[in-house]
Amino acid sequence: MGGPYRADQVGSLLRPAELLDARSAGADLDRLRAIEDRHILRVLARQQELGFRIFTDGELRRRNFMSDLVDACEGFDLGDAVARSWAGGGAGVAVSSVTGIVTGKLRQIHRMTEHERSFLEAHSPGPIKMTLPSANQFPAIAFKGGITDRIYPSHSALLWDIVPIMSAEIRALASEGVHYIQIDAPRYSYYIDPKWRAYVRNEMGVEPDAALDEAVRADNASLEGARRPGVTLAIHLCRGNNRSQWYAEGGYDPIAEKLFGTLQVDRFLLEYDDERSGSFEPLRFVPRGKTVVLGLVSSKRPQLESKRDLIRRVEQAARYVPLENLALSPQCGFASTMEGNLLTEEDQWAKLGLVVDTAREVWR
């Protein structure tokens, strides 16, 4: 099922200064948890006030959108990282590494999201969304030649050691009654941008089309066994979102038929906030009955979009996907890393309010 959620959000919200300062100062776990709890209650209340019908904790407990896997497993070295290229944030913007590299055999030591889910279930004013990183995130950014290949002989070997961890977490969340489970998969943007296709071929040693096929198989395997009545399964695609910067560009055209036709999800959350995302035409490959959440509102820029322009773009997308199978959201989270994008919390809430107001007008 696609869910009734016309006004959606990707998941992460800007961290309050109090929380960032406490982490920077090395506060103990009890103090951090108390600060997190207080601010999660605050952001839940604000989401309810704005009119959302699905709720997240803003990923406030995480260092970044995929740190739940890193923290749940032994084998990651946070002191090193694969070099990354980012663009678009302006001069003088420092971009942190979002994860380290794999230096040992991965061994899960605890659940990924149980501590987040239990608090949300106890305090949310409505159904909750839980977000997890795609297993495909890690081979591209946590595999370092000369180090990781001493344990995992290939990127593929690392990927398929992560899939069972992700699958078990998703199945557990579904069995615990979570209404909406979303995997975040920016890595599909590698297959729409020529420079990243070259990276996959030359640096990872895999043909891009073969890597895309394997990525789809891995995400479907992660979702297998989680489908049950009342649970929405979703995937979010973007082109990078770190301190208002990005790393890939291009429309969905090269991957649309395969991706939309074979990923076993109910709901696609798609980045569509600027010209880098291409046209709506690839949406013609979305199977009937699946929902497309149009990420028309930028989480990168403080400028507030025009409601009239948003409505016009929804109408354009409806040429390819029926209006009843569309929804609206920001193009990504506001804080894929804990440092957050380059806008204020007031900007963030104004944009989320605009999403709700526009959705009410379009889907009366």
C-alpha positions in Angstrom: 0.0 0.0 0.0 1.2 3.5 -0.7 -0.3 5.1 2.5 -2.6 8.1 2.8 0.2 10.5 3.5 -0.1 13.4 1.0 2.2 15.6 3.0 5.5 13.7 3.6 9.0 14.3 4.9 12.2 12.5 4.2 13.1 12.1 7.9 16.0 14.2 9.2 15.5 17.6 10.9 18.0 20.2 12.0 19.7 19.5 15.3 19.3 22.1 18.0 22.4 23.9 19.2 22.1 22.4 22.6 22.4 18.9 21.2 25.3 19.7 18.9 27.1 21.5 21.8 26.6 18.5 24.1 28.0 16.1 21.6 31.0 18.3 20.8 31.7 18.6 24.6 31.6 14.8 25.0 28.6 14.7 27.2 27.8 11.3 28.7 25.1 9.0 27.3 22.5 9.8 29.9 22.8 13.5 29.4 22.7 13.1 25.6 19.7 10.9 25.8 17.8 13.4 28.0 18.6 16.2 25.6 17.5 14.1 22.6 14.3 13.0 24.4 13.3 16.6 25.1 13.9 17.8 21.6 12.3 14.8 20.0 9.1 15.6 22.0 9.4 19.2 20.7 9.7 18.3 17.1 6.9 15.7 17.3 4.6 18.5 18.7 5.6 20.8 15.9 4.9 18.2 13.2 1.5 17.7 14.7 0.9 21.5 14.9 1.7 21.8 11.2 -0.7 19.0 10.3 1.4 16.1 9.4 -0.2 12.6 9.7 3.1 10.7 9.8 5.9 11.5 12.3 9.6 11.1 12.6 12.1 11.8 15.4 14.1 13.9 13.0 17.0 11.4 13.3 18.1 13.5 16.2 19.8 10.5 17.9 22.1 9.9 14.9 25.4 11.5 13.8 24.2 11.1 10.2 21.4 9.3 8.3 23.3 6.0 8.3 25.1 6.0 11.6 22.6 3.5 13.0 24.2 0.7 11.1 27.8 1.9 11.8 27.0 2.1 15.6 25.3 -1.3 15.6 28.3 -3.2 14.1 31.9 -3.8 14.9 34.2 -3.5 11.9 34.0 0.2 11.0 36.9 2.6 11.5 35.5 6.2 12.0 39.0 7.7 11.8 39.4 7.1 8.1 37.2 7.7 5.0 37.1 7.3 1.2 37.6 10.7 -0.5 34.4 12.3 -1.7 33.6 15.1 -4.1 30.8 17.6 -3.3 29.5 20.7 -5.0 27.0 23.5 -4.6 27.3 24.6 -1.1 29.3 27.8 -1.7 32.8 28.8 -0.6 34.0 28.0 2.8 31.6 25.2 3.6 33.3 22.3 5.4 31.8 18.9 4.5 32.3 16.2 7.1 32.8 12.5 6.3 29.5 10.7 6.9 31.1 7.4 7.7 34.4 5.7 8.1 35.7 2.6 6.3 35.4 -1.1 6.9 38.6 -2.4 8.5 37.3 -5.7 10.0 34.6 -8.3 9.5 31.3 -6.8 10.3 29.6 -8.2 13.4 26.3 -6.8 14.7 26.4 -6.1 18.4 22.9 -4.7 18.9 19.7 -3.6 17.1 19.9 -0.6 14.8 16.8 1.3 15.6 15.1 -0.3 18.6 16.0 2.6 20.9 14.6 5.1 18.5 11.4 3.2 17.7 10.5 2.5 21.3 10.6 6.2 22.3 8.6 7.2 19.2 6.0 4.6 19.7 5.5 5.8 23.3 5.3 9.5 22.4 4.3 10.1 18.8 0.8 11.7 18.3 0.3 9.4 15.3 1.8 6.7 13.0 5.6 6.8 12.8 8.1 6.6 10.0 11.4 4.8 10.6 14.3 5.4 8.2 17.3 3.2 7.4 20.2 3.5 5.0 20.2 1.2 2.0 22.8 -1.5 2.2 24.1 -0.1 -1.1 25.4 3.0 0.6 28.4 1.2 2.2 30.4 -0.5 -0.5 30.8 2.7 -2.4 31.9 4.8 0.5 33.2 2.5 3.2 35.4 0.2 1.0 39.0 1.3 0.8 41.4 -0.6 -1.4 44.4 -2.1 0.4 42.4 -2.1 3.7 38.8 -3.4 3.3 39.8 -5.9 0.6 41.9 -7.7 3.2 38.6 -8.8 4.8 36.1 -8.5 1.9 37.6 -9.4 -1.5 35.1 -7.2 -3.4 32.6 -4.5 -3.0 29.9 -7.1 -3.7 31.1 -9.3 -0.8 30.8 -6.4 1.6 27.3 -5.5 0.3 25.9 -9.0 0.8 27.3 -9.2 4.3 25.3 -6.0 5.1 22.0 -7.1 3.5 21.0 -9.6 6.2 21.6 -7.0 8.9 19.3 -4.6 7.1 16.7 -7.2 6.3 16.5 -8.3 9.9 16.0 -4.8 11.1 13.3 -4.0 8.5 11.4 -7.2 9.3 11.6 -6.5 13.0 10.2 -3.0 12.5 7.3 -4.3 10.4 6.5 -7.0 13.0 6.6 -4.3 15.8 3.8 -2.4 14.0 5.8 0.5 12.4 3.4 1.9 9.8 6.0 3.4 7.4 9.6 2.1 6.7 11.8 4.0 4.4 15.2 3.1 3.0 17.4 6.0 2.0 19.4 5.2 -1.2 21.4 8.2 -2.7 23.7 5.7 -4.3 21.4 5.2 -7.3 22.5 8.6 -8.4 25.8 7.0 -9.5 23.9 5.4 -12.4 22.4 8.7 -13.8 25.6 10.8 -13.8 28.3 10.0 -16.4 31.2 10.9 -14.0 29.9 8.5 -11.4 29.2 5.8 -13.9 32.9 6.2 -14.8 33.8 5.9 -11.1 31.9 2.7 -10.8 33.6 1.2 -13.8 37.1 2.5 -13.2 37.4 2.7 -9.4 35.0 0.0 -8.2 35.8 -2.3 -11.1 32.2 -3.1 -12.0 30.2 -2.3 -15.1 27.6 0.3 -14.1 24.6 -1.6 -15.4 25.6 -4.8 -13.6 26.1 -2.7 -10.4 22.7 -1.3 -10.8 21.1 -4.7 -11.2 22.9 -5.9 -8.0 21.8 -2.7 -6.1 18.2 -3.4 -6.9 18.6 -7.1 -5.9 20.2 -6.0 -2.6 17.4 -3.5 -1.7 14.7 -6.0 -2.6 16.4 -8.7 -0.5 16.5 -6.2 2.4 12.8 -5.6 2.1 11.8 -9.2 1.7 9.6 -10.6 4.4 8.6 -7.1 5.7 5.4 -6.7 3.7 2.2 -7.0 5.7 -1.1 -5.2 5.9 -0.9 -1.6 7.2 2.9 -1.2 6.5 4.1 1.2 3.8 7.5 0.3 2.3 9.3 3.2 0.7 12.6 4.3 -0.9 14.1 7.7 -1.1 16.5 8.7 -3.9 18.6 11.9 -4.0 21.8 13.2 -5.4 23.7 13.9 -2.2 22.7 16.2 0.7 25.6 17.2 3.0 25.8 20.8 4.3 23.6 22.0 1.4 26.0 20.4 -1.1 25.5 17.6 -3.6 27.6 15.2 -5.7 25.6 14.0 -8.6 23.3 15.4 -11.3 21.0 14.1 -14.1 17.5 13.0 -14.7 16.1 9.6 -13.8 15.9 8.5 -17.4 18.8 6.0 -17.4 17.5 4.0 -14.5 13.7 4.7 -14.5 12.4 1.6 -16.2 14.5 -0.8 -14.2 14.2 1.0 -10.9 10.5 1.8 -10.9 9.6 -1.5 -12.4 11.5 -3.8 -10.2 12.0 -2.2 -6.7 9.5 -3.9 -4.4 8.3 -0.7 -2.6 5.0 1.0 -2.4 6.3 4.6 -2.5 9.1 6.4 -4.3 10.4 9.6 -2.7 12.1 11.5 -5.5 14.3 14.6 -5.6 12.8 17.2 -7.9 13.7 20.5 -6.4 15.8 21.9 -9.3 17.0 21.4 -12.9 19.6 18.8 -11.8 16.8 16.3 -11.3 15.6 16.4 -14.9 12.0 16.1 -16.1 8.9 14.2 -14.9 8.8 12.1 -18.1 10.6 9.1 -16.5 7.7 8.8 -14.1 5.8 7.1 -17.0 7.6 3.9 -15.9 6.1 3.9 -12.4 3.7 1.0 -12.1 0.0 1.7 -11.6 -1.0 1.9 -8.0 2.4 2.9 -6.6 2.9 6.4 -5.1 5.4 9.0 -6.1 6.3 11.6 -3.5 7.5 14.7 -5.4 10.4 16.3 -3.6 9.7 19.8 -4.9 10.7 21.8 -1.8 14.4 22.3 -1.3 15.9 21.4 2.1 19.2 22.9 0.9 18.2 26.6 0.4 16.4 28.9 2.9 14.3 30.7 0.2 10.7 29.6 0.5 9.1 28.2 -2.6 5.9 29.5 -4.1 2.8 27.5 -3.4 1.5 28.4 -6.9 4.7 27.0 -8.5 4.4 23.8 -6.4 0.8 23.2 -7.5 1.8 23.8 -11.1 4.6 21.3 -10.9 2.3 18.7 -9.3 -0.1 19.2 -12.2 2.8 18.6 -14.6 3.8 15.4 -12.9 0.2 14.2 -13.0 0.6 13.9 -16.8 2.6 10.8 -16.1 1.3 9.5 -12.7 -2.4 9.9 -11.7 -2.9 12.7 -9.1 -4.3 10.1 -6.6 -0.9 8.4 -6.7 1.2 11.5 -6.0 2.2 13.2 -2.8 4.6 16.1 -1.8 7.7 16.5 0.4 11.0 18.2 0.6 13.6 16.7 -1.8 15.7 15.4 1.1 16.1 15.7 4.8 17.3 18.9 6.5 20.2 17.3 8.2 21.6 14.2 6.5 24.6 14.8 8.8 24.2 16.2 12.3 25.7 19.6 11.2 22.7 20.2 9.0 22.0 22.2 5.9 22.6 25.9 5.5 19.2 27.2 6.7 17.6 28.0 10.0 15.1 25.9 12.0 12.5 28.6 11.2 13.2 28.1 7.5 12.8 24.4 8.0 9.4 24.6 9.7 8.2 27.2 7.1 9.0 24.7 4.3 7.4 21.8 6.1 4.3 24.0 6.7 4.3 24.8 3.0 4.3 21.1 2.2 1.2 20.5 4.3 -0.6 23.6 3.1 0.0 22.8 -0.5 -1.0 19.1 -0.1 -4.3 20.2 1.5 -5.0 22.5 -1.5 -4.1 19.9 -4.1 -5.7 16.9 -2.5 -8.8 18.4 -0.9 
